[in-house]
Amino acid sequence: MSEPSLDARALVDAEPVWWGWRRADEHTELPAAVRALLVDGLGFVERLSPPVDLADVRLPPSRLPEPARADLASAIGPEQVLLDRVARIRHCGGRSTTDLLALRAGDAAAAPDAVLTPAGHDEVAAVLAVCAGHRVAVVPYGGGTSVVGGLAPPHAGYEAVVALDLRRLNRLLDVDTVSLTATLEPGLSGPAAEALLAEHGLTLGHVPQSWEYATIGGFAATRSSGQASSGYGRFDAVVVGLRVATPIGGWELGRAPASAAGPDLRQLVLGSEGAFGVITAVRVRVRPVPERRRYESWRVDDFATGLAALRALAQRDLLPTVARLSDEVETAAGAASPPSAAGPPGAAGAAGATDGPDGTNQGDGVEVPAGGCQIVLGYEGTPERVERQADDVAALLGAQGGRPLGADAGWAWVRGRFHGPRLRDALLDAGMFAETLETATFWSGVDGLYAGVRGSLAKSYAAAGVPAVVMCHVSHLYPTGASLYFTVVAGHSEDRAAAWAAAKAAASDAIVAAGGTITHHHAVGTDHRPWLGAEIGDVGVTVLRAVKRALDPTGILNPGVLIP
């Protein structure tokens, strides 16, 4: 049984179906064990709910005025101004469950009036100038993987709305092997960036669950975090330079790795979600492809014990590249949902050795013992460093009451890394519901945040009379705190989107009440905007509004997102 390897080149052109997450050549069914757990064990109702045919999707006519279309055609070429039905539907919103429910039901009312595909910084700048002159809203579009309403601007008040698809900005512009930096264009997908860097023996090491489709520009604009954040850092932590096109001119940021020349304005662009400008190049820190990768799994008696163990690792500077703790419910659910052999593995490097601790190949087909919580750990680097770090971590976990499950269980998690969103497709086909939300706080507040959010979600669905399961894991760790990532699976209801909206609002209120952040890495979008003011305060809101007015005086850039 072979252990998973990742050929990034094979996924460079991956594209999801228009109504879900899987690719057109994939087929995802609800596993029998999951169906038995939900239907027989928890009383979920299964109701066949396939997506409508593409021909039956209701798409409003394009509102793009002819003068604006002509000027855009002059700026980037007429063949790069797409008005066809398929292009507009494929750029309709993001990939939240709410977005997908609308599309699956045939509702494409939120589709852009046109899709623009410029080829470089100058063409992006020209598009912004045209759109500002015609009052056409511009939505920067990378992989379309937003799950927080980040690609759904209001149409009212604008002559039209266009999606600015950056797929043609897809080059590796520069590799500095002395400084270990690379400059990438924003339209490169995660796999495409890794494939290009691998030709130089380098890796970015940023692999969020959206990695197959999400882009370099999207990673920067949303402050993305990947599975290996403990080792490689959040994406904003590896960005050392940016080039941005704004309606008032171009902007180059990052003359040196660090500077005391006033506030770091790179941080103003990172996380700005296309509201302040369009990122056209990103300079990032890169690293050599690791010589060895090792994965393993541990079991602890309960979530509190696991949290204490991870906190000790973080505060003693012992965190491996990947560290993930599932609560009791997620651990049990994972045992009922084995990784799909058809799904691509989710691992960080495109090259390098990928073996178990004894040098043998490891694979899936592993059962985690019932009860307790699972910890997954991953190590990358030289063989000597990997072994030394694994030994140090094992000593600490053993002292905390952890019991090793071995390499097979760790590699099983790697093999199923990208399976979750595909399972959501299967749940929606069955008339059920699945969605996620995430937050973070300081270690002293983790227990209260976990209890408050989990309780609010469960209470909201119970009040609606809808059976639901709430799961949680921790996968991004800091010496001072950690993130909490919740997954909700709910049974059928007459209005699944409304039930989730009520539950998400209750959870957001609970996050604010417990002192957590409204988002750790999914960004603000439109979903989290009502709660942002409570986090950043009135002064913070005033600053964001002032920056928006200064950089985007006509208000055309991704209106409706981020700014309260």
DRENPA-258464 format. One record per residue (C-alpha): residue number from 1; residue in one letter; x, y, z. Coordinates in steps of 0.001 Angstrom, whole numbers, plus 500000, padded with zeros to 6 digits. Layout:
<sites>
    i  aa       u       v       w
  NUM   A       X       Y       Z
...
</sites>
This chain:
<sites>
    i  aa       u       v       w
    1   M  500000  500000  500000
    2   S  501658  503206  498835
    3   E  501686  506401  500797
    4   P  500337  509579  499173
    5   S  502457  511776  497003
    6   L  501462  515031  495401
    7   D  502234  515838  491796
    8   A  501273  519504  491679
    9   R  501609  519489  487901
   10   A  498661  517112  487584
   11   L  496389  519669  489279
   12   V  497556  522841  487529
   13   D  494433  523101  485374
   14   A  491986  521681  487916
   15   E  488576  523346  487840
   16   P  485512  522501  489928
   17   V  482075  521806  488516
   18   W  479943  524942  488355
   19   W  477635  523744  491154
   20   G  480086  522267  493670
   21   W  483657  521484  494632
   22   R  484590  518262  492876
   23   R  485992  518169  489372
   24   A  483914  517073  486404
   25   D  485847  513799  486113
   26   E  485190  512865  489741
   27   H  482220  511136  491332
   28   T  481571  511458  495044
   29   E  478992  509401  496899
   30   L  477948  509530  500523
   31   P  479899  506696  502198
   32   A  477687  503935  503575
   33   A  479093  504394  507075
   34   V  478337  508127  506998
   35   R  474809  507507  505715
   36   A  474211  504941  508461
   37   L  475513  507324  511120
   38   L  473413  510265  509967
   39   V  470199  508571  508853
   40   D  469970  505537  511133
   41   G  471850  506874  514116
   42   L  470867  510548  514216
   43   G  467559  510631  512381
   44   F  468605  512730  509398
   45   V  466196  512655  506478
   46   E  467716  511814  503111
   47   R  466024  513580  500202
   48   L  467478  513413  496697
   49   S  468465  516983  495710
   50   P  470603  517002  492549
   51   P  471641  520278  490903
   52   V  469581  521502  487968
   53   D  470968  521177  484470
   54   L  473174  524048  483363
   55   A  470650  524893  480651
   56   D  467988  525432  483313
   57   V  469948  527976  485356
   58   R  468136  531321  485495
   59   L  470572  534024  484400
   60   P  469553  537678  484037
   61   P  470656  539468  480870
   62   S  473923  541372  480995
   63   R  473563  545021  482017
   64   L  477005  546063  480760
   65   P  476437  549233  478696
   66   E  477764  549163  475150
   67   P  480074  552178  475662
   68   A  481685  550459  478654
   69   R  482014  547182  476734
   70   A  483676  548971  473833
   71   D  486151  550760  476099
   72   L  486983  547519  477926
   73   A  487493  545752  474590
   74   S  489928  548496  473586
   75   A  491793  548132  476888
   76   I  492291  544345  476932
   77   G  491024  543037  473587
   78   P  487443  542113  472635
   79   E  488102  538397  473076
   80   Q  488909  539026  476763
   81   V  485505  540581  477510
   82   L  483365  537500  478099
   83   L  479592  537824  478026
   84   D  478670  534203  477421
   85   R  476339  532269  479679
   86   V  478810  529683  480960
   87   A  481487  532218  481902
   88   R  479015  534360  483826
   89   I  477529  531397  485703
   90   R  480958  530020  486593
   91   H  481841  533398  488159
   92   C  478612  533643  490150
   93   G  479606  533986  493804
   94   G  482016  531760  495685
   95   R  481912  528253  497113
   96   S  480069  528674  500399
   97   T  477222  526234  500921
   98   T  474792  529136  500597
   99   D  476338  530052  497232
  100   L  476103  526453  496065
  101   L  472513  525985  497210
  102   A  471457  528926  495058
  103   L  473349  527660  492015
  104   R  472146  524087  492447
  105   A  468587  525418  492492
  106   G  469228  527291  489238
  107   D  469517  530802  490688
  108   A  472346  532820  489107
  109   A  470919  536247  489887
  110   A  474237  537237  491478
  111   A  476232  536546  488308
  112   P  478468  539324  486952
  113   D  477410  541121  483805
  114   A  480735  540233  482150
  115   V  483978  538430  482882
  116   L  487225  540244  482069
  117   T  490569  538450  481624
  118   P  493444  540971  481512
  119   A  497011  539786  480927
  120   G  499161  541984  483164
  121   H  499457  544893  485568
  122   D  498999  547554  482907
  123   E  495843  545929  481555
  124   V  494425  545611  485085
  125   A  495107  549318  485613
  126   A  493399  550113  482292
  127   V  490334  548093  483310
  128   L  490076  549994  486598
  129   A  490267  553323  484764
  130   V  487502  552324  482349
  131   C  485268  550954  485084
  132   A  485728  554019  487275
  133   G  484717  556210  484339
  134   H  481576  554184  483623
  135   R  480709  553392  487271
  136   V  481071  549648  486781
  137   A  481842  547613  489902
  138   V  484917  545354  489697
  139   V  485211  542074  491620
  140   P  488772  540658  491563
  141   Y  488438  536910  490954
  142   G  491067  534244  491566
  143   G  489947  530695  492272
  144   G  486424  531637  493316
  145   T  486747  529749  496604
  146   S  485398  532393  498992
  147   V  483107  530946  501648
  148   V  482138  534261  503275
  149   G  480305  536108  500507
  150   G  483485  537740  499244
  151   L  482392  537649  495592
  152   A  478832  538931  495835
  153   P  478736  542721  495375
  154   P  475466  544646  495258
  155   H  474305  545440  491728
  156   A  472231  548418  492835
  157   G  473971  551756  492364
  158   Y  476247  550558  489561
  159   E  475802  550478  485818
  160   A  477079  546903  485847
  161   V  479272  544452  487766
  162   V  482236  542661  486180
  163   A  484383  539807  487444
  164   L  488081  540574  486956
  165   D  489440  537061  486406
  166   L  493213  537080  486917
  167   R  493910  533639  485426
  168   R  496147  535108  482680
  169   L  498434  536683  485288
  170   N  500018  533283  485809
  171   R  503787  533664  485640
  172   L  506676  533078  487983
  173   L  508321  536455  487509
  174   D  511509  536026  489501
  175   V  513391  533590  491720
  176   D  516074  534962  494035
  177   T  518014  531899  495185
  178   V  520283  534007  497382
  179   S  517479  535695  499340
  180   L  515184  532658  498921
  181   T  512296  534698  497563
  182   A  510082  534323  494510
  183   T  507793  536787  492777
  184   L  504526  535274  491581
  185   E  501605  536657  489650
  186   P  498227  536493  491430
  187   G  496411  534199  489010
  188   L  498647  531213  489736
  189   S  496752  528462  491522
  190   G  498341  526665  494450
  191   P  499342  523667  492290
  192   A  500647  525889  489474
  193   A  502822  527885  491859
  194   E  504222  524730  493461
  195   A  504952  523163  490056
  196   L  506879  526243  488899
  197   L  508829  526532  492147
  198   A  509632  522801  492145
  199   E  511591  523330  488910
  200   H  513985  525372  491062
  201   G  513960  522883  493956
  202   L  511770  525204  496022
  203   T  508380  525161  497698
  204   L  506004  527743  499099
  205   G  504557  525181  501506
  206   H  501151  526878  501656
  207   V  498413  524249  501352
  208   P  494968  525312  502604
  209   Q  492037  523013  501897
  210   S  491166  525266  498940
  211   W  494684  524739  497506
  212   E  493565  522930  494338
  213   Y  491682  525979  493072
  214   A  492656  529027  495155
  215   T  495279  531447  493874
  216   I  498308  533376  495059
  217   G  496378  536655  494883
  218   G  493522  535165  496865
  219   F  495891  533830  499519
  220   A  497243  537358  500007
  221   A  493924  539198  499806
  222   T  492337  536993  502493
  223   R  495259  536321  504871
  224   S  495026  532619  504139
  225   S  496392  529902  506434
  226   G  497431  526441  505248
  227   Q  497648  523047  506882
  228   A  501385  523556  507482
  229   S  501057  526971  509129
  230   S  502965  525813  512205
  231   G  506021  525206  510061
  232   Y  505694  527581  507115
  233   G  503585  530330  508683
  234   R  500401  532002  507517
  235   F  500515  533356  503995
  236   D  500674  536975  505141
  237   A  503763  536077  507184
  238   V  505693  534962  504067
  239   V  504778  537949  501873
  240   V  507709  540356  501604
  241   G  506533  542504  498703
  242   L  503443  543443  496687
  243   R  502507  545226  493487
  244   V  498985  546637  493448
  245   A  496847  548373  490835
  246   T  494442  550918  492303
  247   P  492035  553383  490672
  248   I  494448  556196  491590
  249   G  497653  554520  490365
  250   G  500135  551686  490835
  251   W  501609  550850  494220
  252   E  504867  549013  494989
  253   L  505361  547785  498554
  254   G  508278  546007  500260
  255   R  511745  547432  499598
  256   A  513360  545270  502280
  257   P  512459  542311  504521
  258   A  511876  544698  507401
  259   S  511685  548468  507729
  260   A  511028  551198  510274
  261   A  509886  553651  507601
  262   G  506467  554183  509094
  263   P  503654  551613  509353
  264   D  504050  548503  507189
  265   L  501634  549279  504376
  266   R  501904  545735  503026
  267   Q  499664  544765  505898
  268   L  497053  547227  504669
  269   V  496762  545316  501411
  270   L  497002  541832  502906
  271   G  493491  540911  503967
  272   S  491904  543790  502016
  273   E  489829  541397  499857
  274   G  490102  543489  496709
  275   A  488442  546505  498304
  276   F  491554  548729  498145
  277   G  493223  547541  494959
  278   V  494016  544570  492746
  279   I  497156  542626  493642
  280   T  499178  542028  490463
  281   A  502382  540507  491902
  282   V  503391  538930  495209
  283   R  506950  538433  496416
  284   V  507135  535609  498945
  285   R  509638  533736  501031
  286   V  510286  530241  499657
  287   R  512202  527242  500992
  288   P  513996  524225  499575
  289   V  511773  521232  498946
  290   P  512083  519124  502126
  291   E  514246  516020  501932
  292   R  511883  514096  504155
  293   R  508265  514230  505239
  294   R  506907  512233  508138
  295   Y  503315  511991  509362
  296   E  501951  510268  512425
  297   S  498908  510270  514656
  298   W  498370  510234  518407
  299   R  495390  509701  520664
  300   V  494544  511625  523834
  301   D  491665  511000  526210
  302   D  489771  514228  525595
  303   F  489851  517609  523881
  304   A  491083  519444  526984
  305   T  494088  517139  527255
  306   G  494862  517612  523585
  307   L  494666  521394  523882
  308   A  497039  521360  526847
  309   A  499495  519228  524884
  310   L  499422  521491  521825
  311   R  499788  524579  523985
  312   A  502883  523052  525568
  313   L  504335  522323  522131
  314   A  503654  525874  520936
  315   Q  505035  527572  524042
  316   R  508170  525423  524109
  317   D  508905  526033  520405
  318   L  508406  522356  519596
  319   L  505608  522628  517043
  320   P  506084  520394  514001
  321   T  505204  521557  510498
  322   V  501629  520286  510843
  323   A  499752  519949  514134
  324   R  496035  519231  514211
  325   L  493706  518168  517030
  326   S  490145  516938  516436
  327   D  487558  516983  519215
  328   E  485700  513832  520211
  329   V  482896  514291  517693
  330   E  485174  515036  514739
  331   T  487409  512106  515678
  332   A  484411  509758  515674
  333   A  483086  511217  512418
  334   G  486476  510816  510785
  335   A  486484  507142  511684
  336   A  483110  506802  509901
  337   S  484307  508671  506804
  338   P  487416  506989  505379
  339   P  489493  508927  502844
  340   S  488397  508567  499262
  341   A  490888  506699  497141
  342   A  489698  508737  494169
  343   G  490345  512089  495782
  344   P  493760  513713  495454
  345   P  496020  513583  498481
  346   G  496652  516787  500354
  347   A  500305  517187  501166
  348   A  502677  520084  500989
  349   G  505649  519304  498754
  350   A  505620  518303  495116
  351   A  508898  516471  495599
  352   G  511033  515034  498337
  353   A  510932  511759  500209
  354   T  507572  510866  501756
  355   D  508079  507911  504012
  356   G  507163  506629  507436
  357   P  509465  506717  510450
  358   D  511111  503431  509481
  359   G  511620  504445  505860
  360   T  508789  502259  504563
  361   N  505809  503444  502577
  362   Q  502667  504154  504541
  363   G  499045  504359  503427
  364   D  495403  504455  504344
  365   G  492999  501752  505541
  366   V  493553  502695  509188
  367   E  491033  502785  512009
  368   V  491467  505256  514831
  369   P  490455  503682  518157
  370   A  486978  504646  519338
  371   G  486740  507416  521909
  372   G  489136  510186  522754
  373   C  490618  512697  520336
  374   Q  493050  512339  517459
  375   I  496153  514452  516935
  376   V  497843  514484  513526
  377   L  501448  515634  513299
  378   G  503603  516247  510250
  379   Y  507332  516954  510019
  380   E  509319  518279  507053
  381   G  513007  518961  506614
  382   T  516267  517077  506639
  383   P  516080  513488  507909
  384   E  518096  514420  510978
  385   R  515907  517387  511867
  386   V  512690  515426  511313
  387   E  513812  512591  513596
  388   R  515104  514909  516300
  389   Q  511902  516976  516316
  390   A  509662  513889  516292
  391   D  511543  512469  519275
  392   D  511169  515709  521236
  393   V  507441  515930  520449
  394   A  506900  512278  521347
  395   A  508500  512799  524732
  396   L  506212  515722  525507
  397   L  503031  514047  524242
  398   G  503847  510892  526149
  399   A  504259  512922  529330
  400   Q  500837  514497  528625
  401   G  499159  511093  528392
  402   G  499204  510773  524600
  403   R  499389  507358  522970
  404   P  500920  506907  519510
  405   L  498746  505474  516723
  406   G  501635  505278  514284
  407   A  502432  506516  510820
  408   D  499575  504743  509030
  409   A  496951  506866  510782
  410   G  498894  510045  510022
  411   W  499232  509243  506325
  412   A  495543  508303  506192
  413   W  494724  511879  507172
  414   V  497074  513187  504470
  415   R  495406  510988  501865
  416   G  491963  512379  502727
  417   R  493060  515985  503181
  418   F  490975  517342  500282
  419   H  488014  515000  500694
  420   G  485908  517199  503007
  421   P  484481  519614  500410
  422   R  483724  516679  498109
  423   L  481786  515022  500921
  424   R  479794  518255  501185
  425   D  478756  517802  497538
  426   A  477471  514338  498412
  427   L  475603  515644  501462
  428   L  473904  518341  499376
  429   D  472939  515694  496815
  430   A  471235  513857  499677
  431   G  469318  516966  500774
  432   M  471463  517528  503855
  433   F  473724  520445  504735
  434   A  477369  521021  505662
  435   E  479241  524243  506350
  436   T  482163  525550  508373
  437   L  483233  528579  510372
  438   E  486421  529439  512198
  439   T  487752  531754  514866
  440   A  490742  532172  517177
  441   T  491571  533472  520616
  442   F  494237  533480  523311
  443   W  494846  530224  525166
  444   S  493103  531493  528292
  445   G  489917  531981  526282
  446   V  489886  528793  524187
  447   D  487647  526763  526498
  448   G  485003  529482  526733
  449   L  485095  530176  522994
  450   Y  484755  526481  522153
  451   A  481823  525990  524499
  452   G  480079  529195  523425
  453   V  480280  528652  519681
  454   R  479528  524945  519797
  455   G  476579  525535  522107
  456   S  475143  528355  520005
  457   L  475222  526268  516839
  458   A  473598  523261  518495
  459   K  470939  525417  520167
  460   S  470039  527226  516956
  461   Y  469457  524025  515011
  462   A  467583  522441  517915
  463   A  465251  525446  518061
  464   A  464563  525001  514339
  465   G  463818  521309  514847
  466   V  466672  520272  512555
  467   P  469062  517511  513663
  468   A  472675  518644  513498
  469   V  476175  517541  514435
  470   V  478817  520102  515442
  471   M  482499  519173  515174
  472   C  485673  521122  515825
  473   H  489408  520938  515296
  474   V  492472  523041  516051
  475   S  495028  523343  513257
  476   H  496713  526756  513579
  477   L  498728  527276  516732
  478   Y  500672  530122  518312
  479   P  502529  530520  521602
  480   T  499728  532834  522744
  481   G  496636  531102  521343
  482   A  494990  528932  518716
  483   S  492271  528796  516098
  484   L  489064  526765  516365
  485   Y  487518  525420  513165
  486   F  483911  524221  513397
  487   T  482071  521984  510943
  488   V  478275  521652  511037
  489   V  476406  518829  509352
  490   A  472625  519240  509483
  491   G  469625  517308  508268
  492   H  467149  518377  505635
  493   S  465012  521456  506217
  494   E  462678  523396  503969
  495   D  465109  526321  503820
  496   R  468625  525079  504494
  497   A  470168  528487  503769
  498   A  467905  530252  506276
  499   A  468624  527683  508977
  500   W  472346  528195  508478
  501   A  472037  531988  508446
  502   A  470362  531884  511856
  503   A  472946  529474  513253
  504   K  475877  531441  511820
  505   A  474534  534682  513304
  506   A  474185  533033  516706
  507   A  477720  531665  516455
  508   S  479092  535066  515412
  509   D  477427  536669  518423
  510   A  478967  533983  520613
  511   I  482414  534625  519118
  512   V  482202  538326  519900
  513   A  480894  537637  523405
  514   A  483761  535231  524108
  515   G  486416  537626  522864
  516   G  487373  535674  519738
  517   T  488099  537017  516272
  518   I  485237  536947  513817
  519   T  487552  535214  511323
  520   H  491004  533671  511557
  521   H  491579  532924  507859
  522   H  488317  532864  505884
  523   A  488301  536683  505630
  524   V  485428  539105  506267
  525   G  483532  539193  502983
  526   T  479922  540175  503470
  527   D  479088  537413  505954
  528   H  481311  538702  508774
  529   R  481032  542414  508065
  530   P  478219  543063  510609
  531   W  480516  541879  513415
  532   L  483773  543498  512298
  533   G  483047  546789  514032
  534   A  482787  545018  517386
  535   E  486301  543663  516845
  536   I  488186  546675  515488
  537   G  486190  549459  517165
  538   D  484865  552752  515842
  539   V  488341  554117  515180
  540   G  489254  551038  513168
  541   V  486114  551377  511066
  542   T  486931  555050  510445
  543   V  490445  554101  509264
  544   L  489149  551456  506831
  545   R  486579  553838  505382
  546   A  489199  556565  504951
  547   V  491569  554185  503146
  548   K  488747  553054  500876
  549   R  487898  556658  499954
  550   A  491531  557492  499288
  551   L  492391  554492  497099
  552   D  488996  553930  495472
  553   P  487233  557298  495321
  554   T  484446  556078  493021
  555   G  483826  552981  495147
  556   I  484051  550448  492321
  557   L  486370  547877  493932
  558   N  484495  544858  495306
  559   P  481816  546983  496961
  560   G  480026  545562  499958
  561   V  482888  543480  501335
  562   L  485032  544165  504392
  563   I  484070  547777  505166
  564   P  481328  548046  507842
</sites>
